[in-house]
Amino acid sequence: MTSPSNIAAGCAAPDQSAPLPAGVDLEKETVITGIVSAADGTAVGGAYVRLLDGSGEFTAEVVSSPEGVFRFFAAPGSWTLRALSRAGNGEVIVDATRGVNEVGIGVTAA
């Protein structure tokens, strides 16, 4: 059995580093994307990136690609992104608007 090329190995999540699907209308959609990186600037692949709403409630989770890339489709508004990884943890707040919102999440060891 072969898996589609846009599915990450070992799980059913789409490949986070794949290009946006052709049908995505950035005039209507809100995309939050970015890279998880360690303190030395290296990409952190395999990080669990969580999307929390304005009240701190869990909304979604993806695993960053080997290049540290993650992506969420969300509604416009204030969101918290939390990255959990072997390299450390990090958090950032983004006020997302329609279109592509690029965010970097730096992680540090506890």
N, C-alpha and C positions, 0 to 999 in steps of 0.2 A: 504494500500500500504506500503510495507516495502522497506527500502533503503539498498543498498549494505553496508557491514560493512566497506569498505574503503572510504566511503563518510562521511564527517563531518556533524554533525547534523545541519540542518537549511540552508545549502548552498550546492552547487554542487562541492565544492573543495574537493580533496582527503584528507583523514585523514593524517595530517602532521606527526604523530608519528608512522604510519604504516611502517613496514619494506619495504625496496626497492623492487620493483617488481622483480621477478626471472629473467626476460628477460633483465634486465639492464646490459649492457656490460661496466664495469668501465674502460676498456682499450680505449673505444671510447667516453664515455659519461662524462660530467662534471656536478657534483652534488654539490650544495652549500647548506649546512644544518647547523643547530645550534640551540641554545636556546636563547630566549629573557629572560633577568632577571633584576630584580629591584636592586637598590643599596645595599639592604640587602641580596642579593643572592637568593631571592625567584623567582621561575619561574613566568613569566607573560603570562598567557593564554589569548587568545582573542585579542592579539596585531595584528595590520595590519602591515605586513612586506612587504615593497616595494623593488623591484629590479630595480635599475637604471643603465643604461649603462655608458660607459666611458665619454660620453658627458653630463650626468645628465638627460637623457631622460627616462621617465617611461617605463618599459618593462613588469613587471608583479607584482602581489600582491597576497599574501596568508594570511590567518588568522592562527596565531600560535595555536597549540593544547593546551589543559588544562595544559600540562606539559611545555608549552613555546616553543615547537619544531616547526621549520619551515623547508621547503625544496624547492629548485628550481632546475630545469634542465636548464642549460645555456651553452653557448659556453665558451671556455677558454678565459681569458682576465680579465681586471680590471672592477670590479663592485662595486657599492655602495649599501649597504643594509640600509634601513631606517625603524625603528620600531616606530609606533605610538600607544599609549595605554593610558588607564586611569591612569596608574602608572607613565607615563612620556614618553618621546621620546628619541631615541638614533640612532646613525648612525655609521657605520663601513665600511671601504673599504677593499675589498678582491681581491687579484690577483689569480684568480681561474685557476687551471690546470685540466687536465683530471683526473678522479677518484673522490673521495669524499673529499670535502673541508669543514672542520668544522670551524664554526665561532660563537663567542658569541656576542650578542648585549646587552649592558647594557643600561637601560633606567633610566632617572632621571626626576623628576618633574621640570617644568619650573619655 
